[in-house]
């Protein structure tokens, strides 16, 4: 499900079963990232899929990338892998106004 910035962040902060998932490259991560995010590089091909498959499917995943494209694709992949609840950050880090490290 696509969520706008403020709703995505508010929902994440109020969700006790949430995991923040950053699917950007290592270079993008070095610029900035949202605190406490799990990092899996979307461009790692089968390794990326394998890493997704190893995640706890009972959790709710709040997924982001630079623009919202890769995270949207990740949410679709996760649904195919049997994840029930994923949320894509519309606009990604390009529009992010929240905390970063």
N, CA, C and O atoms as a GROMACS GRO file, in nm:
protein
  404
    1UNK      N    1   0.083  -0.117   0.000
    1UNK     CA    2   0.000   0.000   0.000
    1UNK      C    3   0.088   0.124   0.000
    1UNK      O    4   0.183   0.133   0.078
    2UNK      N    5   0.058   0.219  -0.086
    2UNK     CA    6   0.130   0.345  -0.091
    2UNK      C    7   0.077   0.440   0.015
    2UNK      O    8  -0.044   0.458   0.028
    3UNK      N    9   0.167   0.501   0.090
    3UNK     CA   10   0.128   0.600   0.191
    3UNK      C   11   0.208   0.727   0.171
    3UNK      O   12   0.327   0.722   0.138
    4UNK      N   13   0.143   0.840   0.191
    4UNK     CA   14   0.211   0.970   0.187
    4UNK      C   15   0.304   0.980   0.307
    4UNK      O   16   0.288   0.909   0.406
    5UNK      N   17   0.400   1.069   0.297
    5UNK     CA   18   0.507   1.084   0.396
    5UNK      C   19   0.458   1.085   0.541
    5UNK      O   20   0.500   1.001   0.621
    6UNK      N   21   0.371   1.179   0.576
    6UNK     CA   22   0.332   1.196   0.715
    6UNK      C   23   0.257   1.075   0.769
    6UNK      O   24   0.281   1.031   0.882
    7UNK      N   25   0.166   1.020   0.689
    7UNK     CA   26   0.090   0.902   0.734
    7UNK      C   27   0.183   0.782   0.750
    7UNK      O   28   0.171   0.707   0.847
    8UNK      N   29   0.274   0.763   0.656
    8UNK     CA   30   0.370   0.652   0.660
    8UNK      C   31   0.450   0.658   0.789
    8UNK      O   32   0.464   0.556   0.858
    9UNK      N   33   0.504   0.776   0.823
    9UNK     CA   34   0.588   0.791   0.941
    9UNK      C   35   0.505   0.777   1.069
    9UNK      O   36   0.548   0.709   1.163
   10UNK      N   37   0.389   0.840   1.074
   10UNK     CA   38   0.302   0.829   1.192
   10UNK      C   39   0.261   0.685   1.216
   10UNK      O   40   0.267   0.636   1.329
   11UNK      N   41   0.220   0.616   1.111
   11UNK     CA   42   0.179   0.476   1.124
   11UNK      C   43   0.295   0.390   1.174
   11UNK      O   44   0.278   0.306   1.262
   12UNK      N   45   0.414   0.413   1.118
   12UNK     CA   46   0.532   0.337   1.160
   12UNK      C   47   0.559   0.358   1.309
   12UNK      O   48   0.581   0.262   1.382
   13UNK      N   49   0.558   0.482   1.351
   13UNK     CA   50   0.591   0.514   1.490
   13UNK      C   51   0.490   0.454   1.589
   13UNK      O   52   0.525   0.428   1.704
   14UNK      N   53   0.368   0.433   1.545
   14UNK     CA   54   0.263   0.381   1.632
   14UNK      C   55   0.239   0.232   1.615
   14UNK      O   56   0.143   0.177   1.670
   15UNK      N   57   0.325   0.165   1.538
   15UNK     CA   58   0.308   0.024   1.507
   15UNK      C   59   0.412  -0.058   1.584
   15UNK      O   60   0.532  -0.050   1.555
   16UNK      N   61   0.368  -0.136   1.681
   16UNK     CA   62   0.461  -0.215   1.763
   16UNK      C   63   0.514  -0.338   1.689
   16UNK      O   64   0.604  -0.405   1.739
   17UNK      N   65   0.461  -0.366   1.572
   17UNK     CA   66   0.503  -0.483   1.495
   17UNK      C   67   0.571  -0.440   1.364
   17UNK      O   68   0.566  -0.512   1.264
   18UNK      N   69   0.633  -0.321   1.366
   18UNK     CA   70   0.685  -0.262   1.243
   18UNK      C   71   0.834  -0.284   1.223
   18UNK      O   72   0.911  -0.289   1.318
   19UNK      N   73   0.872  -0.296   1.096
   19UNK     CA   74   1.012  -0.299   1.055
   19UNK      C   75   1.029  -0.194   0.946
   19UNK      O   76   0.952  -0.190   0.850
   20UNK      N   77   1.130  -0.110   0.962
   20UNK     CA   78   1.163  -0.008   0.863
   20UNK      C   79   1.264  -0.072   0.767
   20UNK      O   80   1.370  -0.119   0.810
   21UNK      N   81   1.233  -0.072   0.637
   21UNK     CA   82   1.318  -0.140   0.538
   21UNK      C   83   1.364  -0.041   0.431
   21UNK      O   84   1.282   0.015   0.357
   22UNK      N   85   1.494  -0.021   0.424
   22UNK     CA   86   1.557   0.069   0.327
   22UNK      C   87   1.613  -0.018   0.214
   22UNK      O   88   1.697  -0.105   0.240
   23UNK      N   89   1.568   0.004   0.090
   23UNK     CA   90   1.612  -0.080  -0.022
   23UNK      C   91   1.704  -0.004  -0.118
   23UNK      O   92   1.713  -0.040  -0.236
   24UNK      N   93   1.771   0.099  -0.068
   24UNK     CA   94   1.862   0.177  -0.152
   24UNK      C   95   2.001   0.113  -0.157
   24UNK      O   96   2.028   0.014  -0.089
   25UNK      N   97   2.086   0.171  -0.240
   25UNK     CA   98   2.224   0.121  -0.254
   25UNK      C   99   2.309   0.166  -0.135
   25UNK      O  100   2.269   0.254  -0.059
   26UNK      N  101   2.424   0.104  -0.121
   26UNK     CA  102   2.518   0.142  -0.015
   26UNK      C  103   2.559   0.288  -0.027
   26UNK      O  104   2.571   0.358   0.074
   27UNK      N  105   2.580   0.335  -0.150
   27UNK     CA  106   2.618   0.475  -0.173
   27UNK      C  107   2.507   0.570  -0.125
   27UNK      O  108   2.536   0.673  -0.065
   28UNK      N  109   2.383   0.535  -0.152
   28UNK     CA  110   2.270   0.618  -0.107
   28UNK      C  111   2.260   0.619   0.045
   28UNK      O  112   2.230   0.722   0.106
   29UNK      N  113   2.286   0.504   0.107
   29UNK     CA  114   2.281   0.492   0.252
   29UNK      C  115   2.385   0.583   0.317
   29UNK      O  116   2.360   0.642   0.422
   30UNK      N  117   2.502   0.593   0.255
   30UNK     CA  118   2.609   0.675   0.310
   30UNK      C  119   2.570   0.822   0.317
   30UNK      O  120   2.620   0.895   0.403
   31UNK      N  121   2.482   0.867   0.228
   31UNK     CA  122   2.438   1.006   0.229
   31UNK      C  123   2.350   1.034   0.350
   31UNK      O  124   2.372   1.131   0.422
   32UNK      N  125   2.251   0.949   0.374
   32UNK     CA  126   2.162   0.961   0.490
   32UNK      C  127   2.068   0.841   0.491
   32UNK      O  128   2.044   0.777   0.388
   33UNK      N  129   2.016   0.812   0.609
   33UNK     CA  130   1.916   0.708   0.621
   33UNK      C  131   1.830   0.736   0.742
   33UNK      O  132   1.869   0.811   0.832
   34UNK      N  133   1.713   0.676   0.745
   34UNK     CA  134   1.623   0.690   0.858
   34UNK      C  135   1.677   0.600   0.970
   34UNK      O  136   1.710   0.484   0.944
   35UNK      N  137   1.687   0.651   1.093
   35UNK     CA  138   1.743   0.572   1.203
   35UNK      C  139   1.674   0.436   1.221
   35UNK      O  140   1.553   0.423   1.205
   36UNK      N  141   1.755   0.336   1.253
   36UNK     CA  142   1.709   0.200   1.286
   36UNK      C  143   1.648   0.124   1.168
   36UNK      O  144   1.574   0.028   1.190
   37UNK      N  145   1.677   0.165   1.047
   37UNK     CA  146   1.625   0.093   0.930
   37UNK      C  147   1.712  -0.028   0.898
   37UNK      O  148   1.834  -0.025   0.913
   38UNK      N  149   1.647  -0.133   0.854
   38UNK     CA  150   1.714  -0.252   0.801
   38UNK      C  151   1.747  -0.221   0.655
   38UNK      O  152   1.662  -0.171   0.582
   39UNK      N  153   1.870  -0.249   0.614
   39UNK     CA  154   1.911  -0.218   0.477
   39UNK      C  155   1.927  -0.345   0.394
   39UNK      O  156   2.002  -0.435   0.431
   40UNK      N  157   1.855  -0.352   0.282
   40UNK     CA  158   1.871  -0.457   0.182
   40UNK      C  159   1.875  -0.388   0.046
   40UNK      O  160   1.779  -0.320   0.008
   41UNK      N  161   1.984  -0.403  -0.028
   41UNK     CA  162   2.002  -0.335  -0.157
   41UNK      C  163   1.917  -0.404  -0.265
   41UNK      O  164   1.938  -0.520  -0.298
   42UNK      N  165   1.822  -0.328  -0.318
   42UNK     CA  166   1.732  -0.377  -0.422
   42UNK      C  167   1.807  -0.434  -0.542
   42UNK      O  168   1.761  -0.529  -0.606
   43UNK      N  169   1.922  -0.377  -0.574
   43UNK     CA  170   1.996  -0.416  -0.693
   43UNK      C  171   2.083  -0.541  -0.674
   43UNK      O  172   2.166  -0.571  -0.759
   44UNK      N  173   2.066  -0.613  -0.564
   44UNK     CA  174   2.147  -0.733  -0.539
   44UNK      C  175   2.085  -0.861  -0.597
   44UNK      O  176   2.131  -0.971  -0.567
   45UNK      N  177   1.983  -0.846  -0.680
   45UNK     CA  178   1.927  -0.959  -0.753
   45UNK      C  179   1.875  -1.070  -0.662
   45UNK      O  180   1.796  -1.045  -0.572
   46UNK      N  181   1.921  -1.192  -0.688
   46UNK     CA  182   1.873  -1.308  -0.612
   46UNK      C  183   1.908  -1.297  -0.464
   46UNK      O  184   1.832  -1.344  -0.379
   47UNK      N  185   2.021  -1.237  -0.432
   47UNK     CA  186   2.056  -1.217  -0.290
   47UNK      C  187   1.952  -1.130  -0.220
   47UNK      O  188   1.920  -1.153  -0.104
   48UNK      N  189   1.899  -1.031  -0.292
   48UNK     CA  190   1.794  -0.945  -0.237
   48UNK      C  191   1.668  -1.027  -0.210
   48UNK      O  192   1.607  -1.015  -0.104
   49UNK      N  193   1.629  -1.109  -0.307
   49UNK     CA  194   1.510  -1.195  -0.292
   49UNK      C  195   1.531  -1.291  -0.175
   49UNK      O  196   1.441  -1.309  -0.093
   50UNK      N  197   1.648  -1.352  -0.168
   50UNK     CA  198   1.677  -1.445  -0.058
   50UNK      C  199   1.668  -1.376   0.077
   50UNK      O  200   1.614  -1.432   0.173
   51UNK      N  201   1.720  -1.253   0.085
   51UNK     CA  202   1.715  -1.178   0.210
   51UNK      C  203   1.570  -1.146   0.247
   51UNK      O  204   1.533  -1.154   0.364
   52UNK      N  205   1.489  -1.108   0.149
   52UNK     CA  206   1.347  -1.082   0.176
   52UNK      C  207   1.279  -1.208   0.229
   52UNK      O  208   1.202  -1.203   0.325
   53UNK      N  209   1.308  -1.321   0.166
   53UNK     CA  210   1.245  -1.447   0.206
   53UNK      C  211   1.280  -1.486   0.349
   53UNK      O  212   1.204  -1.558   0.414
   54UNK      N  213   1.394  -1.440   0.399
   54UNK     CA  214   1.436  -1.475   0.534
   54UNK      C  215   1.371  -1.388   0.642
   54UNK      O  216   1.385  -1.415   0.762
   55UNK      N  217   1.300  -1.283   0.601
   55UNK     CA  218   1.237  -1.192   0.697
   55UNK      C  219   1.111  -1.253   0.757
   55UNK      O  220   1.049  -1.342   0.698
   56UNK      N  221   1.074  -1.206   0.874
   56UNK     CA  222   0.955  -1.251   0.946
   56UNK      C  223   0.830  -1.198   0.876
   56UNK      O  224   0.805  -1.077   0.877
   57UNK      N  225   0.752  -1.286   0.817
   57UNK     CA  226   0.633  -1.246   0.742
   57UNK      C  227   0.519  -1.195   0.830
   57UNK      O  228   0.422  -1.139   0.780
   58UNK      N  229   0.529  -1.215   0.960
   58UNK     CA  230   0.424  -1.167   1.050
   58UNK      C  231   0.441  -1.019   1.085
   58UNK      O  232   0.351  -0.959   1.144
   59UNK      N  233   0.555  -0.961   1.049
   59UNK     CA  234   0.580  -0.819   1.076
   59UNK      C  235   0.515  -0.732   0.968
   59UNK      O  236   0.478  -0.780   0.861
   60UNK      N  237   0.503  -0.604   0.998
   60UNK     CA  238   0.457  -0.505   0.901
   60UNK      C  239   0.579  -0.426   0.855
   60UNK      O  240   0.657  -0.377   0.937
   61UNK      N  241   0.595  -0.414   0.724
   61UNK     CA  242   0.715  -0.353   0.668
   61UNK      C  243   0.685  -0.217   0.606
   61UNK      O  244   0.597  -0.203   0.521
   62UNK      N  245   0.759  -0.118   0.652
   62UNK     CA  246   0.752   0.018   0.602
   62UNK      C  247   0.876   0.037   0.516
   62UNK      O  248   0.987   0.050   0.566
   63UNK      N  249   0.854   0.038   0.383
   63UNK     CA  250   0.963   0.028   0.287
   63UNK      C  251   0.988   0.163   0.219
   63UNK      O  252   0.895   0.234   0.182
   64UNK      N  253   1.117   0.196   0.203
   64UNK     CA  254   1.150   0.321   0.134
   64UNK      C  255   1.275   0.306   0.049
   64UNK      O  256   1.358   0.218   0.072
   65UNK      N  257   1.287   0.397  -0.049
   65UNK     CA  258   1.405   0.408  -0.134
   65UNK      C  259   1.426   0.557  -0.163
   65UNK      O  260   1.382   0.641  -0.085
   66UNK      N  261   1.491   0.589  -0.271
   66UNK     CA  262   1.517   0.729  -0.302
   66UNK      C  263   1.391   0.801  -0.350
   66UNK      O  264   1.362   0.912  -0.307
   67UNK      N  265   1.315   0.737  -0.440
   67UNK     CA  266   1.201   0.806  -0.503
   67UNK      C  267   1.066   0.738  -0.479
   67UNK      O  268   0.962   0.798  -0.506
   68UNK      N  269   1.067   0.617  -0.428
   68UNK     CA  270   0.942   0.543  -0.410
   68UNK      C  271   0.922   0.434  -0.514
   68UNK      O  272   0.829   0.353  -0.502
   69UNK      N  273   1.006   0.430  -0.617
   69UNK     CA  274   0.993   0.331  -0.723
   69UNK      C  275   1.039   0.191  -0.678
   69UNK      O  276   0.962   0.095  -0.684
   70UNK      N  277   1.165   0.180  -0.634
   70UNK     CA  278   1.217   0.050  -0.590
   70UNK      C  279   1.140  -0.002  -0.470
   70UNK      O  280   1.115  -0.123  -0.459
   71UNK      N  281   1.102   0.088  -0.379
   71UNK     CA  282   1.026   0.042  -0.262
   71UNK      C  283   0.888  -0.007  -0.302
   71UNK      O  284   0.836  -0.102  -0.243
   72UNK      N  285   0.828   0.056  -0.402
   72UNK     CA  286   0.699   0.008  -0.452
   72UNK      C  287   0.713  -0.130  -0.514
   72UNK      O  288   0.629  -0.217  -0.492
   73UNK      N  289   0.819  -0.150  -0.592
   73UNK     CA  290   0.845  -0.281  -0.651
   73UNK      C  291   0.873  -0.384  -0.542
   73UNK      O  292   0.828  -0.499  -0.551
   74UNK      N  293   0.946  -0.343  -0.438
   74UNK     CA  294   0.976  -0.433  -0.328
   74UNK      C  295   0.847  -0.478  -0.259
   74UNK      O  296   0.832  -0.596  -0.225
   75UNK      N  297   0.754  -0.386  -0.238
   75UNK     CA  298   0.626  -0.422  -0.176
   75UNK      C  299   0.552  -0.526  -0.260
   75UNK      O  300   0.492  -0.618  -0.205
   76UNK      N  301   0.556  -0.510  -0.393
   76UNK     CA  302   0.491  -0.608  -0.480
   76UNK      C  303   0.559  -0.744  -0.470
   76UNK      O  304   0.492  -0.847  -0.463
   77UNK      N  305   0.692  -0.745  -0.469
   77UNK     CA  306   0.767  -0.870  -0.456
   77UNK      C  307   0.734  -0.936  -0.322
   77UNK      O  308   0.711  -1.057  -0.316
   78UNK      N  309   0.732  -0.857  -0.216
   78UNK     CA  310   0.704  -0.911  -0.083
   78UNK      C  311   0.564  -0.973  -0.078
   78UNK      O  312   0.545  -1.077  -0.015
   79UNK      N  313   0.468  -0.911  -0.144
   79UNK     CA  314   0.333  -0.967  -0.149
   79UNK      C  315   0.335  -1.104  -0.217
   79UNK      O  316   0.269  -1.197  -0.172
   80UNK      N  317   0.411  -1.115  -0.326
   80UNK     CA  318   0.424  -1.242  -0.398
   80UNK      C  319   0.492  -1.348  -0.311
   80UNK      O  320   0.466  -1.467  -0.326
   81UNK      N  321   0.578  -1.303  -0.220
   81UNK     CA  322   0.650  -1.396  -0.131
   81UNK      C  323   0.568  -1.432  -0.007
   81UNK      O  324   0.613  -1.513   0.075
   82UNK      N  325   0.449  -1.375   0.007
   82UNK     CA  326   0.362  -1.412   0.117
   82UNK      C  327   0.356  -1.314   0.233
   82UNK      O  328   0.301  -1.347   0.338
   83UNK      N  329   0.413  -1.194   0.216
   83UNK     CA  330   0.403  -1.092   0.321
   83UNK      C  331   0.264  -1.030   0.314
   83UNK      O  332   0.216  -0.995   0.207
   84UNK      N  333   0.202  -1.015   0.430
   84UNK     CA  334   0.066  -0.960   0.435
   84UNK      C  335   0.063  -0.808   0.432
   84UNK      O  336  -0.025  -0.749   0.368
   85UNK      N  337   0.157  -0.744   0.499
   85UNK     CA  338   0.145  -0.600   0.520
   85UNK      C  339   0.274  -0.527   0.489
   85UNK      O  340   0.374  -0.541   0.561
   86UNK      N  341   0.271  -0.449   0.380
   86UNK     CA  342   0.384  -0.365   0.342
   86UNK      C  343   0.332  -0.227   0.307
   86UNK      O  344   0.222  -0.212   0.252
   87UNK      N  345   0.411  -0.127   0.338
   87UNK     CA  346   0.374   0.012   0.310
   87UNK      C  347   0.488   0.081   0.238
   87UNK      O  348   0.600   0.085   0.288
   88UNK      N  349   0.458   0.136   0.121
   88UNK     CA  350   0.556   0.207   0.040
   88UNK      C  351   0.552   0.356   0.072
   88UNK      O  352   0.444   0.416   0.079
   89UNK      N  353   0.670   0.416   0.092
   89UNK     CA  354   0.680   0.559   0.117
   89UNK      C  355   0.676   0.634  -0.016
   89UNK      O  356   0.773   0.631  -0.092
   90UNK      N  357   0.565   0.700  -0.044
   90UNK     CA  358   0.549   0.777  -0.167
   90UNK      C  359   0.650   0.892  -0.169
   90UNK      O  360   0.660   0.969  -0.073
   91UNK      N  361   0.725   0.903  -0.277
   91UNK     CA  362   0.823   1.010  -0.290
   91UNK      C  363   0.959   0.976  -0.231
   91UNK      O  364   1.057   1.044  -0.260
   92UNK      N  365   0.965   0.872  -0.149
   92UNK     CA  366   1.091   0.825  -0.093
   92UNK      C  367   1.172   0.932  -0.021
   92UNK      O  368   1.117   1.030   0.028
   93UNK      N  369   1.303   0.911  -0.017
   93UNK     CA  370   1.393   1.002   0.053
   93UNK      C  371   1.402   1.137  -0.018
   93UNK      O  372   1.442   1.236   0.044
   94UNK      N  373   1.366   1.143  -0.147
   94UNK     CA  374   1.368   1.271  -0.218
   94UNK      C  375   1.277   1.373  -0.151
   94UNK      O  376   1.304   1.493  -0.156
   95UNK      N  377   1.170   1.326  -0.089
   95UNK     CA  378   1.074   1.416  -0.026
   95UNK      C  379   1.072   1.404   0.126
   95UNK      O  380   0.990   1.469   0.192
   96UNK      N  381   1.159   1.325   0.182
   96UNK     CA  382   1.157   1.295   0.325
   96UNK      C  383   1.189   1.419   0.408
   96UNK      O  384   1.287   1.490   0.382
   97UNK      N  385   1.106   1.444   0.508
   97UNK     CA  386   1.126   1.555   0.600
   97UNK      C  387   1.149   1.509   0.743
   97UNK      O  388   1.162   1.591   0.834
   98UNK      N  389   1.153   1.378   0.764
   98UNK     CA  390   1.168   1.323   0.898
   98UNK      C  391   1.314   1.310   0.940
   98UNK      O  392   1.403   1.365   0.876
   99UNK      N  393   1.338   1.235   1.049
   99UNK     CA  394   1.473   1.222   1.102
   99UNK      C  395   1.563   1.138   1.012
   99UNK      O  396   1.519   1.044   0.947
  100UNK      N  397   1.692   1.176   1.009
  100UNK     CA  398   1.792   1.100   0.933
  100UNK      C  399   1.920   1.095   1.014
  100UNK      O  400   1.945   1.177   1.102
  101UNK      N  401   2.002   0.994   0.981
  101UNK     CA  402   2.136   0.986   1.041
  101UNK      C  403   2.237   0.982   0.928
  101UNK      O  404   2.357   0.975   0.954
   0.00000   0.00000   0.00000
